[in-house]
């Protein structure tokens, strides 16, 4: 069945438009015009972020990095690493207090029994026990060692102590396990034995790889793959995961005071009886340090909070801090959006929230979005604009400039819509956005029938539309001379000038395809530019405004053309350079008479060849105005003294007025 759609009036609450390739390219357009490099434009967009058409913020890397640093600092400001010991110390103190209370009760009970020998024995036993409790070391490891050999009066205190020791052994063991695998919880003795076998096999596999032999990774995963639910696909990936966990544990040790670190080591030695397991762990740690020196094994953190953390919470916090560090490293070193796809988005969501994860996901998709739309492509490791992308830049520039113009008038210029008052050429073209909608129904329906077959009703899509070409039959040939000297970007004139160049090229190629447009860029010297080069052209890091050489090249281009000929020159400076008869470049600022005369000689030659020079001058000063007036007097072209804010208005409106004047002249000749 045919798809059915329901339409309703837009009330501002609906959200039907999200970030798409067109909106993204529009955002990049000015950056592409200014720098001419899609790679750097994407990097800047990655850094800055943008708002989509719903007004929702896609955070850039700068914002994400700041959010990341805040998340890290929140953990450091909130927590106290000393709680790892305080939790154990408080529990031991409670056990000792319970034991002292039991001793006191036993002494009192014996004293009240009336049996003097029992009372005496109870008092001697109480004195001995209290003495041993009074002499307990202050450090946790020493306290655990003494209480392990202590004969408890209280069965409840003895039971609590054994439960605490079991809990600490489990935490320490789990801490060791967590450094290797996230799969094992509440390990049984059988699990312990199998884990030792796994670690021995892992160390052997590393040694085989270091000897250049087959590490036999597949066989290892068949036997011990259940230890690694992340399902690593290579030995490198498996070892990297383990190195991350071990580095997090090492960071916790590094963050402790020397006394805390020593106590933990002693406590670990006191509780861990399986020395073979410890040896395997130490061996693995040495291997991983050598293989992954970039894991920041010397990293440490300064915890300044008041909330004490237990062992399990401390390990979780260190893992989070380590993951934040790795994410920061990824964001800092990402040179293109595709590199961001390496981030674990679920983990980003856990650490930084939904908004950050959503922004990072969208940033990672930027390149693919533009590639899928056919606007960019990968060539020799770099992204480049496709022909469709080049056309898109020009049409965006044209749309942007014309959107600023009133459809009836701008200043003293009259602007009619495209296509009106022009003669039909009896040619058609596929409709493109911005074209006048002079639909050729016969060809449009034929396209739809060719696409769908002879079924009814005939269903049209935008791809079927063909329009009639309406243009001036009198051909005109234009060369745009674009000032590329260093003063253009210094005065914020380069982007408006280049946008005009792109817009003018788009206007001529789409609306006046019989016209000719050439492009000449000039600074210290001049050079001919192709339409394909225009989006990537940038200013030259040299001083010099060589109009003379620009006029030479423009005149050469126009000598091969027919019809009305004109040069449109956009500049913000006086002529300060020219080519000498010997072919050398001469530069001097302020301009010297020799350069001015050489430039005006080329103006005379253009005038003899019936080439009109229309000059659009930015940031005019007295001496520049005097030179332009002299040029205009010789050539009888026109001069416009404007600003970078309304340059496009002047150039495009004047170009359209020029086309209308040509049409009126041709019609007058016909009528005569």
ABEGO torsion letter per residue (X at the ends): XBBBBBBBBBAGABBABBBBAAAAAAAAAAAAAAAGBAAAAAAAAAAAEBBBAAGBBBBBAAAAAAAAAAAAAAAAAABBAAAAAAAAAAAAAAAAAAAAAAAAAAAAAAAAAGBAAAAAAAAAAAAAAAAAAAABBABAAAAAAAAAABBBABAAAAAAAAAAAAAAAAAAAAAAAAAABAABBGBBAAAAAAAAAAAAAAAAAAAAAAAGBBAGAAAAAAAAAAABAAGBABAAAAAAAAAAAAAAAAAAAAABBAAAAAAAAAAAAAABABAAAAAAAAAAAAAAAAABAAAGAABBBBBABABBBBAAAAAAAAAAAAAAAAAAAAAAABABAAAAAABBAAAAAAAAEAAAAAAAAAAAAAAAAAAAAGABBBBGGBBBBBAAAAAAAAAAAAAAAAAABBAABBEABBBBBBGBGBBBAGBBBBBBBGBBBBBBAAAAAAAAAAAAEBBOBBBBBAAABBBBBBBBABBBBBBBBBBABAAAAAAGAAAAAAAAAAAAAAAAAAABAABBBBBBBBBABBBBBBAAAAAABBBBBBBEBBAAAAAAAAAAAAAABBEBBBBBBBBABBBABBBBAAGBBBBBOBBBAAAAAAAAAAAAAAAAAGBBBBBBBBGBBAAAAAAAAAAAAAAGBBBBBBBAAAAAAAAAAAAAAAAAAAAAAAAAAAAX
